[in-house]
Amino acid sequence: MKYLFILISLLLVGCSSKTNTIKIAQKCENTFVLSGNGNKILLFEHENNSTKFSLLKSFNHGEDAFYDCKRNVIVAIQNKYKKKGLDEGVITFNLKNNSEKLYKTYEGFNGIVARYKNGFIYSTASIKNGIVDNKKYGYIPKEKIFNKRFVSDPNYLKHGGNQQIYNDYKNGKLWYHYTEDKFFDLDKNKITTTYPFGMWSKSEIINDNLYVYADSFLKINLKTKKSVNLWNASIEDKEPNVKKLKLPKVSVRLFVNGVYYIITSSKSWDIATSRTNIKAVKFKRGAIYQIKDKKLSFVTMLPFDDIVYANSPDKQNLYIFTKSRKVIKYNIQENRIVETYKLNVNLDKKFELATVGFTNDNFIISFQEDRYSNAYIVLADKKFTKFSKPYNIKMGGMNISTEKSIHTNHMRVNNL
């Protein structure tokens, strides 16, 4: 009996040890990663054709994280100022051997812009100056170019102006300012390409072209580094309801098939009229607008105006989410609202819809009480007929990444 007891004990220890081994994702397209304000990263996987999901692995630092299934690593950025005692850089967590490695950088982070081929593009926080070279880089947004009137002022140098910028101006050369963008190669584990645009995280990649906002709406060829302007805001539009061509403040925005969609809410307002005016003077509220072929135009009205988020998993429909937990499915080609769904989620109303990611099968919907402390996630199928149980996470500023969507906004755009 004594030996039998020892044998049983060893078997129990073996089983216990096995449950603590690192879990490997069964299907890459079913995985999703949650990351917040630098304190936690969670890797999940849902079952095939199901809203049931489980936690595979958690990490205690890093942000803007995503799962690189090919290399079986979690990739994240680490801001030094958010975690004292930790260096800044790109960090990878290896799920095979439970190790982590930091590739140090020294220019700060404005966030990950897009995944591209064998790596990803991120924007730094380091401000640079350069000479405007349209032949080399294509279109340079006017907002970035040093004001001619400012440089030509006789007191420019006396007031601390840059001597080189002044000399180049005299020789007919203009300067512009930007934050650098970097491509981090995950095969080589280093930065291999730098772009001088100052990109934002609202982006879409089609082949080698990146559609992105960088003080203007640009299409950037990632191989040639040349940009094309997608919208000339100085030209009057023929649409009678949009005359000043200024995009409304507090609106949901996204690129789909290279077209930029602007979805207004009850709180949208026109910055061309007044910075303190909370009414949408030139724009309809609860409507879709688009920038296409360098033209801004009205598309359609929506049945609700409490719009807080939107995405397009299939590139054929816009899924527009409301504060009142409804989803409007709008078909782009047919220019019509196909369906309106209700989110049957059993959560207190104080948990407001924040941001939404997606896999092939499901939407991953986050609800946050306070973006710095407490949240729930719920998985819903694409027809919103099946919902998972709400899963509580003590996380703020939640970002959701999947194989199909590199990032979502870390907070809801429209705080209605």
TIRODO-382875 format. One record per residue (C-alpha): residue number from 1; chain; x, y, z. Coordinates in steps of 0.1 Angstrom, whole numbers, plus 5000, padded with zeros to 4 digits. Each point is the difference from the previous one (the first is absolute). Layout:
BEGIN
n: NUM&chain: A&east: X&north: Y&up: Z
...
//
This chain:
BEGIN
n: 1&chain: A&east: 5000&north: 5000&up: 5000
n: 2&chain: A&east: 5029&north: 5023&up: 5008
n: 3&chain: A&east: 5015&north: 4996&up: 4965
n: 4&chain: A&east: 4965&north: 5004&up: 4985
n: 5&chain: A&east: 4996&north: 5033&up: 5018
n: 6&chain: A&east: 5033&north: 5012&up: 4987
n: 7&chain: A&east: 4992&north: 4990&up: 4964
n: 8&chain: A&east: 4966&north: 5018&up: 5002
n: 9&chain: A&east: 5017&north: 5031&up: 5015
n: 10&chain: A&east: 5025&north: 5001&up: 4971
n: 11&chain: A&east: 4972&north: 4996&up: 4974
n: 12&chain: A&east: 4981&north: 5029&up: 5017
n: 13&chain: A&east: 5031&north: 5022&up: 4999
n: 14&chain: A&east: 5005&north: 4992&up: 4964
n: 15&chain: A&east: 4964&north: 5010&up: 4991
n: 16&chain: A&east: 5003&north: 5032&up: 5020
n: 17&chain: A&east: 5032&north: 5009&up: 4983
n: 18&chain: A&east: 4985&north: 4994&up: 4966
n: 19&chain: A&east: 4972&north: 5025&up: 5006
n: 20&chain: A&east: 5025&north: 5027&up: 5006
n: 21&chain: A&east: 5018&north: 4995&up: 4967
n: 22&chain: A&east: 4997&north: 5027&up: 4973
n: 23&chain: A&east: 4969&north: 4995&up: 4979
n: 24&chain: A&east: 5004&north: 5002&up: 4962
n: 25&chain: A&east: 4973&north: 5014&up: 4978
n: 26&chain: A&east: 4982&north: 4974&up: 4980
n: 27&chain: A&east: 4989&north: 5024&up: 4973
n: 28&chain: A&east: 5017&north: 5033&up: 4994
n: 29&chain: A&east: 4969&north: 5017&up: 4985
n: 30&chain: A&east: 4981&north: 4993&up: 5033
n: 31&chain: A&east: 5024&north: 5019&up: 5022
n: 32&chain: A&east: 4997&north: 5035&up: 5014
n: 33&chain: A&east: 5021&north: 5021&up: 5023
n: 34&chain: A&east: 4989&north: 5026&up: 5025
n: 35&chain: A&east: 5025&north: 5026&up: 5013
n: 36&chain: A&east: 4994&north: 5031&up: 5020
n: 37&chain: A&east: 5019&north: 5029&up: 5015
n: 38&chain: A&east: 5033&north: 4981&up: 5002
n: 39&chain: A&east: 4992&north: 4977&up: 5029
n: 40&chain: A&east: 4986&north: 4969&up: 4985
n: 41&chain: A&east: 4998&north: 4979&up: 4968
n: 42&chain: A&east: 4976&north: 4971&up: 4996
n: 43&chain: A&east: 5000&north: 4974&up: 4972
n: 44&chain: A&east: 4967&north: 4982&up: 4994
n: 45&chain: A&east: 4986&north: 4975&up: 4975
n: 46&chain: A&east: 4964&north: 4992&up: 4991
n: 47&chain: A&east: 4987&north: 4967&up: 4988
n: 48&chain: A&east: 4991&north: 4994&up: 4964
n: 49&chain: A&east: 4965&north: 5014&up: 4990
n: 50&chain: A&east: 4994&north: 5008&up: 5036
n: 51&chain: A&east: 5001&north: 5030&up: 5024
n: 52&chain: A&east: 5016&north: 4978&up: 5027
n: 53&chain: A&east: 5036&north: 5011&up: 5008
n: 54&chain: A&east: 5028&north: 4994&up: 5024
n: 55&chain: A&east: 5031&north: 5018&up: 5013
n: 56&chain: A&east: 5032&north: 4986&up: 4987
n: 57&chain: A&east: 5026&north: 5022&up: 5016
n: 58&chain: A&east: 5004&north: 5033&up: 5019
n: 59&chain: A&east: 5029&north: 5025&up: 5002
n: 60&chain: A&east: 5005&north: 5028&up: 5025
n: 61&chain: A&east: 5014&north: 5028&up: 4979
n: 62&chain: A&east: 4999&north: 5015&up: 4964
n: 63&chain: A&east: 4973&north: 5016&up: 4979
n: 64&chain: A&east: 4987&north: 5001&up: 4964
n: 65&chain: A&east: 5006&north: 4963&up: 5000
n: 66&chain: A&east: 4993&north: 4974&up: 4973
n: 67&chain: A&east: 5006&north: 4963&up: 4995
n: 68&chain: A&east: 5024&north: 4990&up: 4973
n: 69&chain: A&east: 4988&north: 4964&up: 4993
n: 70&chain: A&east: 5028&north: 4992&up: 4975
n: 71&chain: A&east: 5027&north: 5005&up: 5027
n: 72&chain: A&east: 4977&north: 4991&up: 5029
n: 73&chain: A&east: 5009&north: 5033&up: 5018
n: 74&chain: A&east: 4980&north: 5029&up: 5015
n: 75&chain: A&east: 5014&north: 5033&up: 4987
n: 76&chain: A&east: 4995&north: 5032&up: 5019
n: 77&chain: A&east: 5015&north: 5034&up: 5006
n: 78&chain: A&east: 5012&north: 5012&up: 5034
n: 79&chain: A&east: 4999&north: 5037&up: 5009
n: 80&chain: A&east: 5027&north: 5008&up: 5026
n: 81&chain: A&east: 4980&north: 5028&up: 5016
n: 82&chain: A&east: 4970&north: 4977&up: 5007
n: 83&chain: A&east: 5021&north: 4974&up: 5018
n: 84&chain: A&east: 5028&north: 5013&up: 5023
n: 85&chain: A&east: 5030&north: 4978&up: 4999
n: 86&chain: A&east: 4992&north: 4985&up: 4966
n: 87&chain: A&east: 5019&north: 5011&up: 4968
n: 88&chain: A&east: 4981&north: 5012&up: 4969
n: 89&chain: A&east: 4998&north: 4978&up: 4970
n: 90&chain: A&east: 4984&north: 4972&up: 4980
n: 91&chain: A&east: 4994&north: 4970&up: 5022
n: 92&chain: A&east: 4993&north: 4964&up: 4989
n: 93&chain: A&east: 4987&north: 4972&up: 5023
n: 94&chain: A&east: 5009&north: 4966&up: 4987
n: 95&chain: A&east: 4972&north: 4975&up: 5007
n: 96&chain: A&east: 5021&north: 4969&up: 4993
n: 97&chain: A&east: 5026&north: 5006&up: 5027
n: 98&chain: A&east: 4982&north: 5026&up: 5021
n: 99&chain: A&east: 5028&north: 5026&up: 4995
n: 100&chain: A&east: 4999&north: 5037&up: 4991
n: 101&chain: A&east: 5024&north: 5023&up: 4982
n: 102&chain: A&east: 5001&north: 5037&up: 4997
n: 103&chain: A&east: 5014&north: 5019&up: 4970
n: 104&chain: A&east: 5008&north: 5034&up: 5013
n: 105&chain: A&east: 4989&north: 5032&up: 4982
n: 106&chain: A&east: 5005&north: 5036&up: 5011
n: 107&chain: A&east: 4974&north: 5021&up: 4982
n: 108&chain: A&east: 4968&north: 4993&up: 5018
n: 109&chain: A&east: 4968&north: 4984&up: 4986
n: 110&chain: A&east: 4968&north: 5015&up: 4986
n: 111&chain: A&east: 4987&north: 4965&up: 4993
n: 112&chain: A&east: 4999&north: 4972&up: 4975
n: 113&chain: A&east: 4987&north: 5011&up: 4966
n: 114&chain: A&east: 4997&north: 4967&up: 4980
n: 115&chain: A&east: 5013&north: 4965&up: 4996
n: 116&chain: A&east: 5019&north: 4996&up: 4967
n: 117&chain: A&east: 5016&north: 4968&up: 4986
n: 118&chain: A&east: 5025&north: 4987&up: 5024
n: 119&chain: A&east: 4998&north: 5028&up: 5026
n: 120&chain: A&east: 4980&north: 5031&up: 5009
n: 121&chain: A&east: 5001&north: 5038&up: 4997
n: 122&chain: A&east: 4998&north: 5022&up: 5031
n: 123&chain: A&east: 5002&north: 5037&up: 5005
n: 124&chain: A&east: 5026&north: 5016&up: 5023
n: 125&chain: A&east: 4996&north: 5031&up: 5022
n: 126&chain: A&east: 5033&north: 5015&up: 4988
n: 127&chain: A&east: 4995&north: 5033&up: 4981
n: 128&chain: A&east: 5023&north: 5004&up: 4970
n: 129&chain: A&east: 5005&north: 5028&up: 4974
n: 130&chain: A&east: 5008&north: 4994&up: 4963
n: 131&chain: A&east: 5001&north: 5018&up: 4967
n: 132&chain: A&east: 4968&north: 4997&up: 4979
n: 133&chain: A&east: 5009&north: 4976&up: 4972
n: 134&chain: A&east: 4969&north: 4993&up: 4979
n: 135&chain: A&east: 5020&north: 4980&up: 4974
n: 136&chain: A&east: 5012&north: 4976&up: 5028
n: 137&chain: A&east: 4970&north: 4997&up: 5023
n: 138&chain: A&east: 4971&north: 5012&up: 4979
n: 139&chain: A&east: 4974&north: 5021&up: 5017
n: 140&chain: A&east: 5010&north: 5018&up: 5032
n: 141&chain: A&east: 4969&north: 5012&up: 5020
n: 142&chain: A&east: 4999&north: 5038&up: 5001
n: 143&chain: A&east: 4993&north: 4998&up: 5038
n: 144&chain: A&east: 5035&north: 4987&up: 5005
n: 145&chain: A&east: 5019&north: 5026&up: 4979
n: 146&chain: A&east: 5016&north: 5029&up: 5019
n: 147&chain: A&east: 4979&north: 5032&up: 4995
n: 148&chain: A&east: 5017&north: 5021&up: 4973
n: 149&chain: A&east: 4989&north: 5032&up: 5017
n: 150&chain: A&east: 5015&north: 4988&up: 5033
n: 151&chain: A&east: 5034&north: 4992&up: 4985
n: 152&chain: A&east: 5001&north: 5032&up: 4979
n: 153&chain: A&east: 4994&north: 5022&up: 5031
n: 154&chain: A&east: 5031&north: 5023&up: 5005
n: 155&chain: A&east: 5000&north: 4991&up: 5037
n: 156&chain: A&east: 4998&north: 4962&up: 4993
n: 157&chain: A&east: 5037&north: 4994&up: 5011
n: 158&chain: A&east: 4998&north: 5024&up: 5029
n: 159&chain: A&east: 4971&north: 4981&up: 5014
n: 160&chain: A&east: 5020&north: 4967&up: 5000
n: 161&chain: A&east: 4993&north: 4988&up: 4965
n: 162&chain: A&east: 5021&north: 4973&up: 4984
n: 163&chain: A&east: 5029&north: 5015&up: 4979
n: 164&chain: A&east: 5001&north: 4970&up: 4975
n: 165&chain: A&east: 4962&north: 5002&up: 4994
n: 166&chain: A&east: 5004&north: 5038&up: 4994
n: 167&chain: A&east: 5029&north: 4995&up: 4976
n: 168&chain: A&east: 4982&north: 4973&up: 4980
n: 169&chain: A&east: 4969&north: 5022&up: 4998
n: 170&chain: A&east: 5021&north: 5027&up: 4985
n: 171&chain: A&east: 5012&north: 4975&up: 4974
n: 172&chain: A&east: 4965&north: 4990&up: 4991
n: 173&chain: A&east: 4998&north: 4968&up: 5022
n: 174&chain: A&east: 4972&north: 4995&up: 5025
n: 175&chain: A&east: 5002&north: 4978&up: 5031
n: 176&chain: A&east: 4973&north: 4979&up: 5017
n: 177&chain: A&east: 4996&north: 4983&up: 5033
n: 178&chain: A&east: 4988&north: 4965&up: 5008
n: 179&chain: A&east: 5003&north: 4970&up: 5023
n: 180&chain: A&east: 5018&north: 4970&up: 4985
n: 181&chain: A&east: 4983&north: 4967&up: 4992
n: 182&chain: A&east: 5020&north: 4968&up: 5002
n: 183&chain: A&east: 4996&north: 4965&up: 4985
n: 184&chain: A&east: 5011&north: 4973&up: 5024
n: 185&chain: A&east: 5010&north: 4968&up: 4983
n: 186&chain: A&east: 4991&north: 4970&up: 5022
n: 187&chain: A&east: 5023&north: 4977&up: 4980
n: 188&chain: A&east: 5030&north: 5022&up: 5006
n: 189&chain: A&east: 4988&north: 5014&up: 5033
n: 190&chain: A&east: 5010&north: 5035&up: 4991
n: 191&chain: A&east: 4987&north: 5032&up: 4983
n: 192&chain: A&east: 5007&north: 4998&up: 4963
n: 193&chain: A&east: 4980&north: 5029&up: 4985
n: 194&chain: A&east: 4992&north: 5035&up: 5011
n: 195&chain: A&east: 4972&north: 5022&up: 4987
n: 196&chain: A&east: 4998&north: 5038&up: 5005
n: 197&chain: A&east: 4962&north: 5005&up: 5003
n: 198&chain: A&east: 4988&north: 4998&up: 5036
n: 199&chain: A&east: 4973&north: 4974&up: 4994
n: 200&chain: A&east: 4969&north: 4994&up: 5022
n: 201&chain: A&east: 4985&north: 4967&up: 5009
n: 202&chain: A&east: 4969&north: 5004&up: 4977
n: 203&chain: A&east: 5013&north: 4981&up: 4971
n: 204&chain: A&east: 4994&north: 4973&up: 4974
n: 205&chain: A&east: 5025&north: 4980&up: 4979
n: 206&chain: A&east: 4992&north: 4989&up: 4964
n: 207&chain: A&east: 5029&north: 4982&up: 4984
n: 208&chain: A&east: 5030&north: 5023&up: 5005
n: 209&chain: A&east: 4979&north: 5031&up: 5005
n: 210&chain: A&east: 4992&north: 5014&up: 5035
n: 211&chain: A&east: 4970&north: 5022&up: 5003
n: 212&chain: A&east: 5005&north: 5022&up: 5030
n: 213&chain: A&east: 4995&north: 5033&up: 5017
n: 214&chain: A&east: 5032&north: 5021&up: 5005
n: 215&chain: A&east: 4987&north: 5036&up: 5003
n: 216&chain: A&east: 4983&north: 4992&up: 4967
n: 217&chain: A&east: 4985&north: 4969&up: 4984
n: 218&chain: A&east: 5028&north: 4982&up: 4982
n: 219&chain: A&east: 5006&north: 4969&up: 4979
n: 220&chain: A&east: 5036&north: 4991&up: 5007
n: 221&chain: A&east: 5018&north: 4974&up: 4979
n: 222&chain: A&east: 5020&north: 4981&up: 5026
n: 223&chain: A&east: 5027&north: 4989&up: 4975
n: 224&chain: A&east: 5007&north: 5034&up: 4983
n: 225&chain: A&east: 4991&north: 5021&up: 5031
n: 226&chain: A&east: 4980&north: 5024&up: 4978
n: 227&chain: A&east: 4967&north: 5014&up: 5010
n: 228&chain: A&east: 4969&north: 5012&up: 4981
n: 229&chain: A&east: 4975&north: 5024&up: 5015
n: 230&chain: A&east: 4965&north: 4985&up: 5002
n: 231&chain: A&east: 4980&north: 5031&up: 5007
n: 232&chain: A&east: 5004&north: 5037&up: 4991
n: 233&chain: A&east: 4982&north: 5018&up: 5028
n: 234&chain: A&east: 5005&north: 5034&up: 4984
n: 235&chain: A&east: 4977&north: 4993&up: 4971
n: 236&chain: A&east: 4963&north: 5007&up: 5004
n: 237&chain: A&east: 4979&north: 4969&up: 4998
n: 238&chain: A&east: 4967&north: 5000&up: 4981
n: 239&chain: A&east: 4981&north: 4983&up: 5028
n: 240&chain: A&east: 4977&north: 5027&up: 5013
n: 241&chain: A&east: 5002&north: 4989&up: 5037
n: 242&chain: A&east: 5039&north: 5000&up: 5000
n: 243&chain: A&east: 5015&north: 5033&up: 4989
n: 244&chain: A&east: 5030&north: 5006&up: 5022
n: 245&chain: A&east: 5014&north: 4965&up: 4996
n: 246&chain: A&east: 5011&north: 4997&up: 5036
n: 247&chain: A&east: 4995&north: 4966&up: 5016
n: 248&chain: A&east: 4977&north: 5000&up: 5030
n: 249&chain: A&east: 5015&north: 4998&up: 5034
n: 250&chain: A&east: 4990&north: 4969&up: 5021
n: 251&chain: A&east: 4991&north: 4976&up: 4972
n: 252&chain: A&east: 5008&north: 4963&up: 4993
n: 253&chain: A&east: 5024&north: 4995&up: 4971
n: 254&chain: A&east: 5015&north: 4971&up: 4981
n: 255&chain: A&east: 5016&north: 4990&up: 4966
n: 256&chain: A&east: 4982&north: 4973&up: 4980
n: 257&chain: A&east: 5013&north: 4990&up: 4966
n: 258&chain: A&east: 5020&north: 5033&up: 4999
n: 259&chain: A&east: 4969&north: 5021&up: 5006
n: 260&chain: A&east: 4999&north: 5020&up: 5032
n: 261&chain: A&east: 4966&north: 4999&up: 5018
n: 262&chain: A&east: 4989&north: 5026&up: 5026
n: 263&chain: A&east: 4970&north: 4992&up: 5021
n: 264&chain: A&east: 4985&north: 5028&up: 5021
n: 265&chain: A&east: 4982&north: 4997&up: 5033
n: 266&chain: A&east: 4978&north: 5022&up: 5021
n: 267&chain: A&east: 5031&north: 5017&up: 5014
n: 268&chain: A&east: 5018&north: 5007&up: 4967
n: 269&chain: A&east: 5008&north: 5036&up: 4993
n: 270&chain: A&east: 5017&north: 5020&up: 4972
n: 271&chain: A&east: 5034&north: 5013&up: 5010
n: 272&chain: A&east: 4998&north: 5025&up: 4971
n: 273&chain: A&east: 4973&north: 5020&up: 5018
n: 274&chain: A&east: 5012&north: 5001&up: 5036
n: 275&chain: A&east: 5022&north: 4980&up: 5023
n: 276&chain: A&east: 4974&north: 5004&up: 5028
n: 277&chain: A&east: 4969&north: 4993&up: 4979
n: 278&chain: A&east: 4986&north: 4965&up: 5009
n: 279&chain: A&east: 4974&north: 5001&up: 4972
n: 280&chain: A&east: 5007&north: 4985&up: 4966
n: 281&chain: A&east: 4994&north: 5031&up: 4979
n: 282&chain: A&east: 5012&north: 4988&up: 4966
n: 283&chain: A&east: 4996&north: 4962&up: 5005
n: 284&chain: A&east: 4969&north: 4979&up: 5006
n: 285&chain: A&east: 5001&north: 4980&up: 5032
n: 286&chain: A&east: 4996&north: 4963&up: 4999
n: 287&chain: A&east: 5012&north: 4998&up: 4964
n: 288&chain: A&east: 5027&north: 4984&up: 4978
n: 289&chain: A&east: 5024&north: 5021&up: 4979
n: 290&chain: A&east: 5029&north: 4989&up: 4979
n: 291&chain: A&east: 5032&north: 5012&up: 4984
n: 292&chain: A&east: 5004&north: 4984&up: 4966
n: 293&chain: A&east: 5018&north: 5011&up: 4969
n: 294&chain: A&east: 5012&north: 5031&up: 5019
n: 295&chain: A&east: 4963&north: 5010&up: 5006
n: 296&chain: A&east: 4982&north: 5002&up: 5033
n: 297&chain: A&east: 4963&north: 4991&up: 4997
n: 298&chain: A&east: 4969&north: 4991&up: 5019
n: 299&chain: A&east: 4991&north: 4963&up: 4998
n: 300&chain: A&east: 4969&north: 4993&up: 5021
n: 301&chain: A&east: 4981&north: 5006&up: 5032
n: 302&chain: A&east: 4999&north: 4974&up: 5028
n: 303&chain: A&east: 4970&north: 4991&up: 5022
n: 304&chain: A&east: 5020&north: 5008&up: 5032
n: 305&chain: A&east: 5025&north: 5028&up: 5009
n: 306&chain: A&east: 5016&north: 4985&up: 5031
n: 307&chain: A&east: 5028&north: 4986&up: 4979
n: 308&chain: A&east: 5031&north: 4989&up: 5020
n: 309&chain: A&east: 5019&north: 4976&up: 4978
n: 310&chain: A&east: 5003&north: 4984&up: 4965
n: 311&chain: A&east: 5019&north: 4974&up: 4981
n: 312&chain: A&east: 4998&north: 4979&up: 4969
n: 313&chain: A&east: 5012&north: 4963&up: 5003
n: 314&chain: A&east: 4989&north: 4990&up: 4964
n: 315&chain: A&east: 5009&north: 5033&up: 4982
n: 316&chain: A&east: 4964&north: 4999&up: 4986
n: 317&chain: A&east: 4980&north: 5013&up: 5030
n: 318&chain: A&east: 5005&north: 5026&up: 5027
n: 319&chain: A&east: 4990&north: 4987&up: 5034
n: 320&chain: A&east: 4991&north: 5031&up: 5020
n: 321&chain: A&east: 4996&north: 4996&up: 5038
n: 322&chain: A&east: 4979&north: 5023&up: 5023
n: 323&chain: A&east: 5001&north: 5009&up: 5036
n: 324&chain: A&east: 4965&north: 4986&up: 5003
n: 325&chain: A&east: 5014&north: 4965&up: 4991
n: 326&chain: A&east: 4988&north: 4998&up: 4964
n: 327&chain: A&east: 5020&north: 4991&up: 4969
n: 328&chain: A&east: 4991&north: 5015&up: 4966
n: 329&chain: A&east: 5012&north: 4979&up: 4970
n: 330&chain: A&east: 5005&north: 5023&up: 4970
n: 331&chain: A&east: 5008&north: 4985&up: 4966
n: 332&chain: A&east: 5025&north: 5022&up: 4982
n: 333&chain: A&east: 4993&north: 4989&up: 4964
n: 334&chain: A&east: 4962&north: 5001&up: 5003
n: 335&chain: A&east: 5001&north: 5031&up: 5021
n: 336&chain: A&east: 4973&north: 4988&up: 5024
n: 337&chain: A&east: 4995&north: 4988&up: 5035
n: 338&chain: A&east: 4997&north: 4963&up: 4999
n: 339&chain: A&east: 4991&north: 4993&up: 5036
n: 340&chain: A&east: 5000&north: 5014&up: 5035
n: 341&chain: A&east: 5010&north: 4976&up: 5028
n: 342&chain: A&east: 4996&north: 5002&up: 5037
n: 343&chain: A&east: 5028&north: 4991&up: 5024
n: 344&chain: A&east: 4984&north: 4977&up: 5025
n: 345&chain: A&east: 5026&north: 5004&up: 5026
n: 346&chain: A&east: 4992&north: 4996&up: 5037
n: 347&chain: A&east: 5021&north: 5028&up: 5014
n: 348&chain: A&east: 4992&north: 5031&up: 5020
n: 349&chain: A&east: 4996&north: 5031&up: 4979
n: 350&chain: A&east: 5029&north: 5017&up: 5018
n: 351&chain: A&east: 5023&north: 4977&up: 4979
n: 352&chain: A&east: 4999&north: 5018&up: 4967
n: 353&chain: A&east: 5011&north: 4986&up: 4966
n: 354&chain: A&east: 5036&north: 5009&up: 4994
n: 355&chain: A&east: 5018&north: 4983&up: 4971
n: 356&chain: A&east: 4994&north: 4970&up: 4978
n: 357&chain: A&east: 5023&north: 4975&up: 4984
n: 358&chain: A&east: 4992&north: 4971&up: 4977
n: 359&chain: A&east: 5011&north: 4965&up: 4989
n: 360&chain: A&east: 4986&north: 4980&up: 4971
n: 361&chain: A&east: 4971&north: 4987&up: 5022
n: 362&chain: A&east: 4994&north: 5026&up: 5026
n: 363&chain: A&east: 5001&north: 5036&up: 5012
n: 364&chain: A&east: 5019&north: 5007&up: 5033
n: 365&chain: A&east: 4981&north: 5028&up: 5017
n: 366&chain: A&east: 5014&north: 5018&up: 5030
n: 367&chain: A&east: 4979&north: 5019&up: 5026
n: 368&chain: A&east: 5017&north: 5023&up: 5024
n: 369&chain: A&east: 4989&north: 5017&up: 5032
n: 370&chain: A&east: 5031&north: 5021&up: 5002
n: 371&chain: A&east: 5027&north: 4998&up: 4973
n: 372&chain: A&east: 5027&north: 4998&up: 5026
n: 373&chain: A&east: 4986&north: 4973&up: 5023
n: 374&chain: A&east: 4972&north: 4976&up: 4992
n: 375&chain: A&east: 4986&north: 4983&up: 4969
n: 376&chain: A&east: 4982&north: 4970&up: 4986
n: 377&chain: A&east: 5003&north: 4983&up: 4966
n: 378&chain: A&east: 4972&north: 4981&up: 4982
n: 379&chain: A&east: 5004&north: 4979&up: 4968
n: 380&chain: A&east: 4971&north: 5002&up: 4975
n: 381&chain: A&east: 4996&north: 4981&up: 4968
n: 382&chain: A&east: 4998&north: 5020&up: 4967
n: 383&chain: A&east: 4962&north: 4999&up: 5000
n: 384&chain: A&east: 4997&north: 5009&up: 5037
n: 385&chain: A&east: 4979&north: 4970&up: 5009
n: 386&chain: A&east: 5026&north: 4984&up: 5024
n: 387&chain: A&east: 5018&north: 5017&up: 5028
n: 388&chain: A&east: 5026&north: 4988&up: 5025
n: 389&chain: A&east: 4997&north: 5007&up: 5037
n: 390&chain: A&east: 5015&north: 5034&up: 5010
n: 391&chain: A&east: 5037&north: 4995&up: 5010
n: 392&chain: A&east: 5013&north: 5025&up: 5026
n: 393&chain: A&east: 5035&north: 5015&up: 4996
n: 394&chain: A&east: 5016&north: 5026&up: 5023
n: 395&chain: A&east: 5014&north: 5019&up: 4971
n: 396&chain: A&east: 4997&north: 5036&up: 4987
n: 397&chain: A&east: 5006&north: 5015&up: 4965
n: 398&chain: A&east: 4993&north: 4966&up: 4984
n: 399&chain: A&east: 5014&north: 4992&up: 4966
n: 400&chain: A&east: 4988&north: 4968&up: 4981
n: 401&chain: A&east: 5022&north: 4984&up: 4973
n: 402&chain: A&east: 4994&north: 4969&up: 4979
n: 403&chain: A&east: 5014&north: 4985&up: 4968
n: 404&chain: A&east: 4975&north: 5020&up: 4980
n: 405&chain: A&east: 5002&north: 5033&up: 5019
n: 406&chain: A&east: 5033&north: 5012&up: 5014
n: 407&chain: A&east: 4986&north: 5025&up: 5023
n: 408&chain: A&east: 4968&north: 5018&up: 5011
n: 409&chain: A&east: 4999&north: 5034&up: 5017
n: 410&chain: A&east: 5011&north: 4997&up: 5036
n: 411&chain: A&east: 4969&north: 5020&up: 5010
n: 412&chain: A&east: 4967&north: 5008&up: 4986
n: 413&chain: A&east: 5001&north: 5030&up: 4977
n: 414&chain: A&east: 4966&north: 5014&up: 5008
n: 415&chain: A&east: 4994&north: 5004&up: 5038
n: 416&chain: A&east: 4963&north: 5008&up: 4998
//
